[in-house]
Amino acid sequence: MTTHRSFETFSQLPYERPNYETFSTEWNTLLDRFRKAKSADEQSELFGALNGLRIEFDTAATIVSIRHSCDTSDEFYSAEQKYMDAVRPQIAEHVNDLYRALISSPFRSELEQRWGVQLFRIAEMSVRCQSPEVLPLLQRENELSTEYQKLLASAEIPFDGKTLNLSSIVPYLQHTDRAVRKAASEAKWEFFRIHADELDRLYDELVHVRTEIAHRLGYRTFTELGYMRMLRSDYTPADVARYREYVLRHIVPIAVRLRQRQARRLGLERLRYYDEPLYYRSGNPTPKGDPDWIIAQARQMYAEMSPETGAFFQLMEQRQLMDLLTRPRKATGGYCTMLAAYGVPFIFANFNGTSHDVDVLTHEMGHAFQCYMSRHHPVPEYWFPTYEACEIHSMSMEFFAWPWIKRFFAEDEDKYQFQHLSGALLFLPYAVLVDHFQHDVYDHPTMTPAERKRRWRELEQMYLPFRDYEGNAFLEAGGIWQQQRHIYESPFYYIDYALAQVCALQFWVRAKTDRPGAWQDYLELCKAGGTRSFTELVALANLRSPFEERSFTDIVGDITARLEGVPDAHFD
Protein backbone atom coordinates (compact mmCIF):
# COMPACT_ATOMS: atom_id res chain seq x y z
CA MET A 1 0.00 0.00 0.00
CA THR A 2 1.39 3.40 -0.99
CA THR A 3 1.77 5.84 1.92
CA HIS A 4 1.47 9.55 1.24
CA ARG A 5 2.56 12.48 3.36
CA SER A 6 -0.13 14.70 4.89
CA PHE A 7 -0.29 18.49 4.46
CA GLU A 8 -2.70 21.39 4.88
CA THR A 9 -2.45 23.52 1.72
CA PHE A 10 -0.12 23.79 -1.26
CA SER A 11 1.16 27.21 -0.19
CA GLN A 12 2.38 25.66 3.07
CA LEU A 13 4.35 22.87 1.40
CA PRO A 14 7.99 23.18 2.41
CA TYR A 15 10.71 23.34 -0.21
CA GLU A 16 14.41 22.81 0.22
CA ARG A 17 16.73 22.23 -2.69
CA PRO A 18 17.51 18.49 -2.73
CA ASN A 19 21.17 17.62 -2.56
CA TYR A 20 22.09 15.77 -5.73
CA GLU A 21 25.31 14.32 -4.32
CA THR A 22 23.48 12.84 -1.34
CA PHE A 23 20.78 11.45 -3.62
CA SER A 24 23.37 9.94 -5.94
CA THR A 25 25.28 8.24 -3.12
CA GLU A 26 22.16 6.76 -1.52
CA TRP A 27 20.77 5.72 -4.89
CA ASN A 28 23.93 3.94 -6.00
CA THR A 29 24.17 2.09 -2.70
CA LEU A 30 20.62 0.81 -2.97
CA LEU A 31 21.01 0.00 -6.66
CA ASP A 32 24.14 -2.03 -5.97
CA ARG A 33 22.21 -4.03 -3.40
CA PHE A 34 19.37 -4.46 -5.92
CA ARG A 35 21.76 -5.93 -8.49
CA LYS A 36 23.18 -8.35 -5.91
CA ALA A 37 19.81 -9.37 -4.43
CA LYS A 38 19.18 -13.08 -4.08
CA SER A 39 15.42 -13.12 -4.58
CA ALA A 40 12.47 -11.35 -6.13
CA ASP A 41 11.27 -10.45 -2.64
CA GLU A 42 14.56 -8.72 -1.86
CA GLN A 43 14.52 -6.85 -5.16
CA SER A 44 10.92 -5.78 -4.56
CA GLU A 45 11.85 -4.29 -1.20
CA LEU A 46 14.81 -2.43 -2.66
CA PHE A 47 12.71 -1.26 -5.61
CA GLY A 48 10.37 0.36 -3.10
CA ALA A 49 13.29 2.10 -1.36
CA LEU A 50 14.66 3.38 -4.68
CA ASN A 51 11.23 4.67 -5.65
CA GLY A 52 11.09 6.48 -2.31
CA LEU A 53 14.26 8.39 -3.19
CA ARG A 54 13.06 9.37 -6.65
CA ILE A 55 9.63 10.39 -5.31
CA GLU A 56 11.29 12.82 -2.89
CA PHE A 57 13.38 14.39 -5.64
CA ASP A 58 10.49 14.45 -8.11
CA THR A 59 8.21 16.15 -5.58
CA ALA A 60 10.76 18.90 -4.97
CA ALA A 61 11.16 19.42 -8.72
CA THR A 62 7.37 19.58 -9.16
CA ILE A 63 7.00 22.21 -6.42
CA VAL A 64 9.63 24.29 -8.21
CA SER A 65 7.95 23.85 -11.59
CA ILE A 66 4.54 24.89 -10.25
CA ARG A 67 5.78 27.91 -8.34
CA HIS A 68 7.97 29.02 -11.24
CA SER A 69 5.12 28.76 -13.76
CA CYS A 70 2.78 30.62 -11.37
CA ASP A 71 5.25 33.53 -11.34
CA THR A 72 8.08 33.36 -13.87
CA SER A 73 9.53 36.59 -12.44
CA ASP A 74 10.14 35.08 -8.98
CA GLU A 75 13.93 35.14 -8.73
CA PHE A 76 14.20 32.35 -6.17
CA TYR A 77 12.13 29.83 -8.12
CA SER A 78 13.67 30.94 -11.41
CA ALA A 79 17.04 29.97 -9.96
CA GLU A 80 15.61 26.71 -8.64
CA GLN A 81 14.10 25.95 -12.05
CA LYS A 82 17.49 26.50 -13.64
CA TYR A 83 18.99 24.06 -11.13
CA MET A 84 16.28 21.48 -11.87
CA ASP A 85 16.75 21.90 -15.63
CA ALA A 86 20.40 20.94 -15.10
CA VAL A 87 19.90 18.12 -12.62
CA ARG A 88 16.81 16.38 -14.01
CA PRO A 89 18.72 14.66 -16.84
CA GLN A 90 21.17 13.33 -14.24
CA ILE A 91 18.31 11.97 -12.15
CA ALA A 92 16.82 10.40 -15.27
CA GLU A 93 20.12 8.67 -15.93
CA HIS A 94 20.05 7.18 -12.43
CA VAL A 95 16.53 5.95 -13.07
CA ASN A 96 17.74 4.43 -16.33
CA ASP A 97 20.37 2.54 -14.35
CA LEU A 98 17.51 1.06 -12.33
CA TYR A 99 15.66 0.24 -15.53
CA ARG A 100 18.71 -1.58 -16.86
CA ALA A 101 18.90 -3.59 -13.67
CA LEU A 102 15.20 -4.42 -13.90
CA ILE A 103 15.46 -5.57 -17.50
CA SER A 104 18.40 -7.85 -16.74
CA SER A 105 17.07 -9.14 -13.40
CA PRO A 106 17.30 -12.93 -13.04
CA PHE A 107 13.90 -12.66 -11.35
CA ARG A 108 12.28 -10.69 -14.17
CA SER A 109 9.43 -13.15 -14.79
CA GLU A 110 8.44 -13.04 -11.11
CA LEU A 111 8.70 -9.26 -11.03
CA GLU A 112 6.56 -8.96 -14.18
CA GLN A 113 3.87 -11.02 -12.45
CA ARG A 114 3.96 -8.63 -9.48
CA TRP A 115 4.15 -5.32 -11.30
CA GLY A 116 2.95 -6.05 -14.82
CA VAL A 117 4.76 -6.09 -18.14
CA GLN A 118 4.10 -2.39 -18.81
CA LEU A 119 6.81 -1.36 -16.34
CA PHE A 120 9.33 -3.41 -18.29
CA ARG A 121 8.18 -1.97 -21.61
CA ILE A 122 8.70 1.50 -20.14
CA ALA A 123 12.12 0.48 -18.84
CA GLU A 124 13.24 -0.93 -22.18
CA MET A 125 12.18 2.20 -24.06
CA SER A 126 13.53 4.65 -21.48
CA VAL A 127 17.06 3.23 -21.50
CA ARG A 128 17.16 3.86 -25.23
CA CYS A 129 16.42 7.57 -24.73
CA GLN A 130 19.45 8.64 -22.74
CA SER A 131 23.08 8.00 -21.91
CA PRO A 132 25.72 9.90 -19.88
CA GLU A 133 27.21 11.12 -23.17
CA VAL A 134 24.16 13.26 -23.98
CA LEU A 135 23.57 14.76 -20.52
CA PRO A 136 24.90 18.24 -21.47
CA LEU A 137 22.65 18.26 -24.53
CA LEU A 138 19.62 17.26 -22.44
CA GLN A 139 20.39 20.07 -20.02
CA ARG A 140 20.58 22.53 -22.90
CA GLU A 141 17.25 21.25 -24.24
CA ASN A 142 15.66 21.96 -20.85
CA GLU A 143 17.17 25.45 -20.73
CA LEU A 144 15.82 26.32 -24.18
CA SER A 145 12.32 25.12 -23.29
CA THR A 146 12.37 27.26 -20.16
CA GLU A 147 13.54 30.27 -22.21
CA TYR A 148 10.57 29.82 -24.53
CA GLN A 149 8.15 29.59 -21.60
CA LYS A 150 9.53 32.78 -20.09
CA LEU A 151 9.41 34.61 -23.42
CA LEU A 152 5.71 33.91 -23.87
CA ALA A 153 5.00 34.76 -20.22
CA SER A 154 6.72 38.14 -20.73
CA ALA A 155 4.15 39.29 -23.31
CA GLU A 156 2.88 42.81 -22.62
CA ILE A 157 0.40 43.67 -25.35
CA PRO A 158 -0.96 47.25 -25.38
CA PHE A 159 -4.63 47.15 -26.28
CA ASP A 160 -7.82 48.99 -25.30
CA GLY A 161 -5.85 51.21 -22.94
CA LYS A 162 -4.56 48.18 -21.04
CA THR A 163 -1.48 46.01 -20.93
CA LEU A 164 -2.56 42.45 -21.70
CA ASN A 165 -0.83 39.10 -21.83
CA LEU A 166 -1.50 36.16 -24.14
CA SER A 167 -4.31 34.92 -21.89
CA SER A 168 -6.07 38.18 -21.05
CA ILE A 169 -6.27 39.27 -24.70
CA VAL A 170 -8.42 36.24 -25.62
CA PRO A 171 -11.82 37.84 -24.89
CA TYR A 172 -10.99 40.58 -27.40
CA LEU A 173 -10.18 37.91 -30.00
CA GLN A 174 -13.81 36.73 -29.65
CA HIS A 175 -15.36 40.22 -29.67
CA THR A 176 -18.62 40.65 -31.58
CA ASP A 177 -17.26 43.82 -33.22
CA ARG A 178 -15.23 42.62 -36.17
CA ALA A 179 -12.96 45.66 -36.08
CA VAL A 180 -12.11 44.98 -32.44
CA ARG A 181 -11.27 41.31 -32.92
CA LYS A 182 -9.20 42.10 -36.02
CA ALA A 183 -7.26 44.77 -34.13
CA ALA A 184 -6.79 42.43 -31.15
CA SER A 185 -5.53 39.65 -33.43
CA GLU A 186 -3.09 42.02 -35.08
CA ALA A 187 -1.86 43.21 -31.67
CA LYS A 188 -1.35 39.63 -30.50
CA TRP A 189 0.56 38.60 -33.60
CA GLU A 190 2.63 41.77 -33.48
CA PHE A 191 4.15 40.40 -30.27
CA PHE A 192 5.16 37.24 -32.11
CA ARG A 193 6.43 39.23 -35.11
CA ILE A 194 8.60 41.42 -32.89
CA HIS A 195 10.08 38.33 -31.24
CA ALA A 196 10.24 36.26 -34.45
CA ASP A 197 14.04 36.13 -34.55
CA GLU A 198 14.21 34.93 -30.95
CA LEU A 199 11.48 32.35 -31.53
CA ASP A 200 13.29 31.14 -34.66
CA ARG A 201 16.58 30.91 -32.78
CA LEU A 202 15.07 28.94 -29.90
CA TYR A 203 13.37 26.41 -32.14
CA ASP A 204 16.28 26.10 -34.51
CA GLU A 205 18.59 25.29 -31.62
CA LEU A 206 16.06 22.88 -30.12
CA VAL A 207 15.81 20.98 -33.41
CA HIS A 208 19.58 20.75 -33.74
CA VAL A 209 20.12 19.78 -30.09
CA ARG A 210 17.47 17.06 -30.30
CA THR A 211 18.86 15.77 -33.57
CA GLU A 212 22.36 15.63 -32.09
CA ILE A 213 21.01 13.71 -29.07
CA ALA A 214 19.34 11.23 -31.43
CA HIS A 215 22.47 10.73 -33.53
CA ARG A 216 24.65 10.16 -30.48
CA LEU A 217 22.18 7.57 -29.23
CA GLY A 218 22.32 5.74 -32.55
CA TYR A 219 19.06 6.89 -34.13
CA ARG A 220 18.79 8.00 -37.73
CA THR A 221 16.50 10.92 -36.84
CA PHE A 222 14.99 12.49 -33.76
CA THR A 223 11.60 11.20 -34.95
CA GLU A 224 12.63 7.70 -33.90
CA LEU A 225 13.88 8.94 -30.55
CA GLY A 226 10.81 11.14 -30.12
CA TYR A 227 8.48 8.13 -30.36
CA MET A 228 10.67 6.26 -27.88
CA ARG A 229 10.54 9.22 -25.47
CA MET A 230 6.76 9.22 -25.71
CA LEU A 231 6.81 5.52 -24.74
CA ARG A 232 4.80 4.50 -27.80
CA SER A 233 5.12 0.75 -27.58
CA ASP A 234 2.14 -0.30 -29.67
CA TYR A 235 2.04 2.00 -32.70
CA THR A 236 4.46 3.55 -35.17
CA PRO A 237 4.82 6.68 -37.35
CA ALA A 238 3.18 4.69 -40.13
CA ASP A 239 0.10 4.14 -37.94
CA VAL A 240 -0.02 7.85 -37.15
CA ALA A 241 0.32 8.75 -40.84
CA ARG A 242 -2.65 6.49 -41.56
CA TYR A 243 -4.60 8.21 -38.79
CA ARG A 244 -3.85 11.59 -40.39
CA GLU A 245 -5.30 10.22 -43.63
CA TYR A 246 -8.51 9.29 -41.79
CA VAL A 247 -8.79 12.87 -40.57
CA LEU A 248 -8.24 14.20 -44.08
CA ARG A 249 -10.87 11.84 -45.47
CA HIS A 250 -13.57 12.01 -42.81
CA ILE A 251 -13.10 15.24 -40.85
CA VAL A 252 -11.59 17.94 -43.07
CA PRO A 253 -14.66 18.08 -45.38
CA ILE A 254 -16.89 18.46 -42.31
CA ALA A 255 -14.58 21.17 -40.94
CA VAL A 256 -14.83 23.09 -44.22
CA ARG A 257 -18.64 22.93 -44.06
CA LEU A 258 -18.64 24.02 -40.41
CA ARG A 259 -16.50 27.06 -41.22
CA GLN A 260 -18.72 27.94 -44.18
CA ARG A 261 -21.75 27.65 -41.91
CA GLN A 262 -20.00 29.84 -39.34
CA ALA A 263 -19.43 32.54 -41.96
CA ARG A 264 -23.13 32.51 -42.84
CA ARG A 265 -24.07 32.62 -39.16
CA LEU A 266 -21.87 35.70 -38.72
CA GLY A 267 -23.27 37.34 -41.84
CA LEU A 268 -19.88 37.34 -43.57
CA GLU A 269 -19.09 36.74 -47.20
CA ARG A 270 -15.78 35.15 -46.21
CA LEU A 271 -14.37 34.00 -42.88
CA ARG A 272 -10.99 35.52 -42.07
CA TYR A 273 -8.49 34.19 -39.52
CA TYR A 274 -9.61 36.72 -36.92
CA ASP A 275 -13.25 35.62 -37.36
CA GLU A 276 -12.63 31.98 -36.49
CA PRO A 277 -12.79 32.40 -32.68
CA LEU A 278 -16.30 33.94 -32.86
CA TYR A 279 -19.03 31.34 -33.33
CA TYR A 280 -22.16 33.51 -33.05
CA ARG A 281 -23.10 37.04 -34.12
CA SER A 282 -24.56 37.63 -30.65
CA GLY A 283 -21.33 36.51 -29.02
CA ASN A 284 -19.81 33.29 -27.78
CA PRO A 285 -21.22 31.71 -24.62
CA THR A 286 -19.49 32.85 -21.46
CA PRO A 287 -19.84 31.63 -17.88
CA LYS A 288 -22.50 33.61 -16.02
CA GLY A 289 -20.29 34.44 -13.05
CA ASP A 290 -16.78 35.15 -11.83
CA PRO A 291 -14.12 32.48 -11.10
CA ASP A 292 -15.40 31.88 -7.55
CA TRP A 293 -18.88 31.33 -8.97
CA ILE A 294 -17.51 28.91 -11.58
CA ILE A 295 -15.82 26.93 -8.84
CA ALA A 296 -19.07 26.83 -6.86
CA GLN A 297 -20.92 25.41 -9.88
CA ALA A 298 -18.14 22.86 -10.43
CA ARG A 299 -18.34 21.84 -6.78
CA GLN A 300 -22.03 21.05 -7.12
CA MET A 301 -21.53 19.34 -10.49
CA TYR A 302 -18.85 16.99 -9.23
CA ALA A 303 -20.85 16.24 -6.07
CA GLU A 304 -23.73 15.07 -8.28
CA MET A 305 -21.58 13.36 -10.93
CA SER A 306 -20.35 10.57 -8.64
CA PRO A 307 -19.28 9.98 -5.04
CA GLU A 308 -15.67 9.73 -6.22
CA THR A 309 -15.64 13.04 -8.08
CA GLY A 310 -17.45 14.82 -5.25
CA ALA A 311 -14.92 13.81 -2.62
CA PHE A 312 -12.04 14.52 -4.97
CA PHE A 313 -13.12 18.06 -5.88
CA GLN A 314 -13.61 18.85 -2.20
CA LEU A 315 -10.02 17.76 -1.57
CA MET A 316 -8.69 19.92 -4.41
CA GLU A 317 -10.44 22.96 -2.98
CA GLN A 318 -9.53 22.39 0.65
CA ARG A 319 -5.85 21.81 -0.11
CA GLN A 320 -5.66 24.75 -2.55
CA LEU A 321 -4.43 22.53 -5.37
CA MET A 322 -5.63 24.80 -8.18
CA ASP A 323 -4.17 28.05 -9.55
CA LEU A 324 -6.67 29.24 -12.13
CA LEU A 325 -6.45 33.02 -12.56
CA THR A 326 -4.28 34.70 -15.17
CA ARG A 327 -1.72 37.22 -13.91
CA PRO A 328 1.21 39.17 -15.32
CA ARG A 329 4.32 36.98 -15.66
CA LYS A 330 2.34 33.81 -15.10
CA ALA A 331 3.19 31.12 -17.64
CA THR A 332 0.69 30.53 -20.43
CA GLY A 333 -1.48 27.47 -20.90
CA GLY A 334 -2.82 24.89 -18.50
CA TYR A 335 -1.59 21.61 -17.08
CA CYS A 336 -2.02 19.00 -14.39
CA THR A 337 0.90 17.56 -12.50
CA MET A 338 1.33 15.34 -9.45
CA LEU A 339 2.94 16.00 -6.08
CA ALA A 340 4.11 12.43 -5.72
CA ALA A 341 5.09 12.37 -2.04
CA TYR A 342 1.68 13.74 -1.10
CA GLY A 343 -0.37 11.62 -3.52
CA VAL A 344 -2.29 14.58 -4.94
CA PRO A 345 -2.46 16.39 -8.28
CA PHE A 346 -2.16 20.13 -8.94
CA ILE A 347 -4.08 22.03 -11.62
CA PHE A 348 -2.64 25.11 -13.35
CA ALA A 349 -4.74 27.25 -15.72
CA ASN A 350 -5.37 30.76 -16.98
CA PHE A 351 -9.02 31.80 -16.75
CA ASN A 352 -9.88 34.60 -19.16
CA GLY A 353 -13.64 35.09 -18.89
CA THR A 354 -14.55 32.94 -21.91
CA SER A 355 -15.98 29.43 -22.25
CA HIS A 356 -12.37 28.31 -22.12
CA ASP A 357 -12.61 28.64 -18.33
CA VAL A 358 -15.10 25.77 -18.13
CA ASP A 359 -13.25 23.80 -20.80
CA VAL A 360 -9.89 24.02 -19.07
CA LEU A 361 -11.35 23.30 -15.63
CA THR A 362 -13.17 20.15 -16.74
CA HIS A 363 -10.23 19.10 -18.95
CA GLU A 364 -7.57 19.41 -16.27
CA MET A 365 -9.95 17.97 -13.68
CA GLY A 366 -10.10 14.84 -15.86
CA HIS A 367 -6.34 14.53 -15.68
CA ALA A 368 -6.29 15.22 -11.96
CA PHE A 369 -9.11 12.78 -11.17
CA GLN A 370 -7.32 10.03 -13.07
CA CYS A 371 -4.01 10.40 -11.31
CA TYR A 372 -5.77 10.60 -7.93
CA MET A 373 -7.65 7.37 -8.71
CA SER A 374 -4.32 5.78 -9.71
CA ARG A 375 -2.32 6.90 -6.69
CA HIS A 376 -2.64 3.48 -5.05
CA HIS A 377 -0.34 1.80 -7.57
CA PRO A 378 3.03 0.99 -5.97
CA VAL A 379 4.87 1.70 -9.24
CA PRO A 380 5.30 5.48 -9.96
CA GLU A 381 5.23 4.78 -13.68
CA TYR A 382 1.58 3.79 -13.29
CA TRP A 383 0.30 7.02 -11.74
CA PHE A 384 -0.11 8.49 -15.22
CA PRO A 385 -0.38 6.48 -18.44
CA THR A 386 1.27 7.52 -21.68
CA TYR A 387 0.13 10.92 -22.92
CA GLU A 388 -2.42 9.90 -25.53
CA ALA A 389 -4.19 7.77 -22.91
CA CYS A 390 -3.99 10.67 -20.42
CA GLU A 391 -5.86 12.88 -22.84
CA ILE A 392 -8.77 10.42 -22.98
CA HIS A 393 -9.45 11.16 -19.30
CA SER A 394 -9.35 14.92 -19.80
CA MET A 395 -11.29 15.21 -23.05
CA SER A 396 -13.91 12.71 -21.93
CA MET A 397 -14.45 14.60 -18.69
CA GLU A 398 -15.35 17.65 -20.78
CA PHE A 399 -18.20 15.66 -22.33
CA PHE A 400 -19.27 13.94 -19.11
CA ALA A 401 -19.88 17.48 -17.77
CA TRP A 402 -22.58 18.17 -20.40
CA PRO A 403 -25.61 17.41 -18.18
CA TRP A 404 -24.49 20.24 -15.88
CA ILE A 405 -23.47 22.78 -18.51
CA LYS A 406 -26.66 24.79 -17.96
CA ARG A 407 -25.33 25.64 -14.48
CA PHE A 408 -22.43 27.49 -16.07
CA PHE A 409 -24.04 28.97 -19.18
CA ALA A 410 -27.79 29.25 -18.36
CA GLU A 411 -29.68 30.23 -21.52
CA ASP A 412 -26.51 29.76 -23.59
CA GLU A 413 -26.37 26.01 -22.90
CA ASP A 414 -27.15 25.11 -26.53
CA LYS A 415 -24.60 27.63 -27.74
CA TYR A 416 -21.90 26.08 -25.60
CA GLN A 417 -22.70 22.50 -26.56
CA PHE A 418 -22.77 23.29 -30.28
CA GLN A 419 -19.47 25.19 -29.98
CA HIS A 420 -17.88 22.44 -27.89
CA LEU A 421 -18.93 19.59 -30.17
CA SER A 422 -18.13 21.38 -33.42
CA GLY A 423 -14.88 22.58 -31.86
CA ALA A 424 -13.92 18.97 -31.18
CA LEU A 425 -14.18 18.22 -34.89
CA LEU A 426 -12.50 21.44 -35.96
CA PHE A 427 -9.61 20.68 -33.63
CA LEU A 428 -8.72 17.35 -35.25
CA PRO A 429 -7.32 18.77 -38.54
CA TYR A 430 -5.23 21.29 -36.59
CA ALA A 431 -3.90 18.58 -34.28
CA VAL A 432 -2.76 16.34 -37.13
CA LEU A 433 -1.28 19.39 -38.86
CA VAL A 434 0.92 20.02 -35.80
CA ASP A 435 1.95 16.37 -35.85
CA HIS A 436 2.66 16.25 -39.58
CA PHE A 437 4.74 19.43 -39.30
CA GLN A 438 6.87 17.97 -36.53
CA HIS A 439 7.51 14.79 -38.51
CA ASP A 440 8.69 16.88 -41.45
CA VAL A 441 10.86 19.11 -39.25
CA TYR A 442 12.69 16.29 -37.51
CA ASP A 443 12.96 14.16 -40.64
CA HIS A 444 14.62 17.18 -42.33
CA PRO A 445 16.50 18.93 -39.49
CA THR A 446 18.64 21.06 -41.80
CA MET A 447 15.65 23.12 -42.92
CA THR A 448 16.08 26.81 -42.21
CA PRO A 449 13.54 28.70 -40.10
CA ALA A 450 12.07 30.18 -43.27
CA GLU A 451 11.80 26.75 -44.89
CA ARG A 452 10.03 25.39 -41.80
CA LYS A 453 7.50 28.19 -41.95
CA ARG A 454 6.89 27.59 -45.65
CA ARG A 455 6.33 23.89 -44.93
CA TRP A 456 3.85 24.77 -42.19
CA ARG A 457 1.93 26.95 -44.61
CA GLU A 458 1.83 24.17 -47.22
CA LEU A 459 0.47 21.69 -44.69
CA GLU A 460 -1.93 24.27 -43.33
CA GLN A 461 -3.48 24.70 -46.77
CA MET A 462 -4.02 20.93 -46.88
CA TYR A 463 -5.54 20.44 -43.42
CA LEU A 464 -7.13 23.89 -42.93
CA PRO A 465 -8.07 24.87 -46.50
CA PHE A 466 -10.60 27.43 -45.24
CA ARG A 467 -8.04 29.60 -43.43
CA ASP A 468 -7.62 33.14 -44.82
CA TYR A 469 -4.94 35.42 -43.31
CA GLU A 470 -6.06 38.46 -45.30
CA GLY A 471 -2.51 39.41 -46.17
CA ASN A 472 -1.06 39.38 -42.63
CA ALA A 473 2.61 39.00 -43.56
CA PHE A 474 3.73 37.13 -40.42
CA LEU A 475 0.90 34.59 -40.65
CA GLU A 476 1.04 34.24 -44.43
CA ALA A 477 4.72 33.35 -44.04
CA GLY A 478 3.73 30.46 -41.74
CA GLY A 479 4.47 31.81 -38.27
CA ILE A 480 1.29 30.92 -36.38
CA TRP A 481 2.68 27.65 -34.99
CA GLN A 482 5.14 29.53 -32.80
CA GLN A 483 2.39 30.05 -30.24
CA GLN A 484 2.01 26.26 -29.81
CA ARG A 485 4.16 25.51 -26.78
CA HIS A 486 4.05 21.73 -27.31
CA ILE A 487 6.10 22.14 -30.49
CA TYR A 488 8.88 23.78 -28.51
CA GLU A 489 8.61 22.05 -25.14
CA SER A 490 7.23 18.55 -25.82
CA PRO A 491 8.09 17.30 -29.30
CA PHE A 492 5.54 14.90 -30.83
CA TYR A 493 3.14 15.53 -27.94
CA TYR A 494 0.15 16.64 -29.98
CA ILE A 495 -1.21 13.75 -31.99
CA ASP A 496 -2.06 12.47 -28.51
CA TYR A 497 -4.92 14.99 -28.32
CA ALA A 498 -6.27 13.89 -31.67
CA LEU A 499 -6.15 10.18 -30.82
CA ALA A 500 -7.82 10.85 -27.48
CA GLN A 501 -10.48 13.10 -29.02
CA VAL A 502 -11.81 10.23 -31.10
CA CYS A 503 -11.98 8.10 -27.93
CA ALA A 504 -13.69 10.90 -25.97
CA LEU A 505 -16.27 11.32 -28.74
CA GLN A 506 -17.01 7.61 -28.47
CA PHE A 507 -17.77 8.15 -24.77
CA TRP A 508 -20.04 11.07 -25.78
CA VAL A 509 -21.97 8.85 -28.20
CA ARG A 510 -22.27 6.01 -25.65
CA ALA A 511 -23.33 8.27 -22.79
CA LYS A 512 -26.39 9.40 -24.76
CA THR A 513 -27.94 5.92 -24.42
CA ASP A 514 -26.00 4.31 -21.55
CA ARG A 515 -24.45 6.91 -19.31
CA PRO A 516 -23.99 4.53 -16.31
CA GLY A 517 -22.14 2.02 -18.48
CA ALA A 518 -20.00 4.70 -20.13
CA TRP A 519 -19.15 6.26 -16.76
CA GLN A 520 -18.22 2.89 -15.24
CA ASP A 521 -15.84 2.20 -18.12
CA TYR A 522 -14.36 5.68 -17.69
CA LEU A 523 -13.90 5.10 -13.96
CA GLU A 524 -12.14 1.79 -14.57
CA LEU A 525 -9.92 3.50 -17.14
CA CYS A 526 -8.94 6.13 -14.55
CA LYS A 527 -8.18 3.50 -11.90
CA ALA A 528 -6.00 1.55 -14.33
CA GLY A 529 -3.64 4.52 -14.68
CA GLY A 530 -0.56 3.55 -16.63
CA THR A 531 -0.68 -0.20 -16.01
CA ARG A 532 -1.24 -0.89 -19.72
CA SER A 533 -0.21 0.50 -23.08
CA PHE A 534 -2.41 2.92 -25.00
CA THR A 535 -4.29 0.43 -27.17
CA GLU A 536 -4.67 -1.93 -24.20
CA LEU A 537 -6.25 0.87 -22.15
CA VAL A 538 -8.57 1.72 -25.06
CA ALA A 539 -9.71 -1.91 -25.14
CA LEU A 540 -10.14 -1.93 -21.34
CA ALA A 541 -12.54 1.01 -21.65
CA ASN A 542 -14.53 -0.82 -24.37
CA LEU A 543 -13.57 1.79 -26.95
CA ARG A 544 -12.58 1.24 -30.57
CA SER A 545 -8.94 1.97 -31.39
CA PRO A 546 -8.54 5.29 -33.23
CA PHE A 547 -6.16 3.48 -35.59
CA GLU A 548 -9.22 1.68 -36.97
CA GLU A 549 -11.08 3.69 -39.60
CA ARG A 550 -14.38 2.56 -38.07
CA SER A 551 -13.59 4.66 -35.00
CA PHE A 552 -14.37 7.62 -37.28
CA THR A 553 -17.28 6.20 -39.26
CA ASP A 554 -18.98 4.97 -36.07
CA ILE A 555 -19.21 8.45 -34.52
CA VAL A 556 -19.39 10.93 -37.40
CA GLY A 557 -23.06 10.24 -38.06
CA ASP A 558 -24.13 10.93 -34.47
CA ILE A 559 -22.06 14.09 -34.27
CA THR A 560 -23.15 15.61 -37.57
CA ALA A 561 -26.79 14.73 -36.80
CA ARG A 562 -26.53 16.65 -33.52
CA LEU A 563 -24.86 19.64 -35.19
CA GLU A 564 -27.16 19.75 -38.20
CA GLY A 565 -30.20 19.24 -35.98
CA VAL A 566 -29.76 22.73 -34.52
CA PRO A 567 -30.59 25.48 -37.04
CA ASP A 568 -28.41 28.57 -36.97
CA ALA A 569 -31.49 30.70 -36.37
CA HIS A 570 -31.69 29.05 -32.93
CA PHE A 571 -28.57 31.00 -31.91
CA ASP A 572 -29.78 34.47 -32.95
Buried (B, 14 or more C-beta within 10 A) or exposed (E): EBEBBEBEEBEEBEEEEBEBEEBBEBBEEBBEBBBEBEEBEBBBBBBEBBBBBBBBBBBBBBBBBBBBBBBBEBEEBBEBBBBBBBBBBBBBBBBBBBBBBBEEBEBBEBBBEBBBBBBBBBBBBBBBBBBEEBBEBBBBBBBBBBBBBBBBBBBEBEBBEEEBBBBBBBBBBBBEEBEBBBBBBBBBBBBBBEBBEEBBBBBBBBBBBBBBBBBEBEBEBBBBBBBBBBBBBBBEBEBBEBBBEBBBEBBBEBBBBBBEBBBEBBEBEEBBBBBBBBBBEEBBBBBBBEBEEBBBBBBEBBBEBBEBBBEBBEBBBEBBBBBBBBEBBBBBBBBBBBBBBBBBBBBBBBBBBBBBBBBBBBBBBBBBBBBBBBBBBEBBBBBBBBBBBBBBBBBBBBBBBBEBBBBBBEEBBBBBBBBBBBEBBBBBBBBBBBBBBBBBBBBEBEBEBEBBBBBBBEBBEBBBBBBBBEEBEBBBBBBBBBBBBBBBBBBBBBBBBBBBBBBBBBBBBBBEEEBEEBBBBBBBBBBBBBBBBBBBBBEBBBBBBBBBBEBBEBBBEBBBEBBEEBEBEEBE
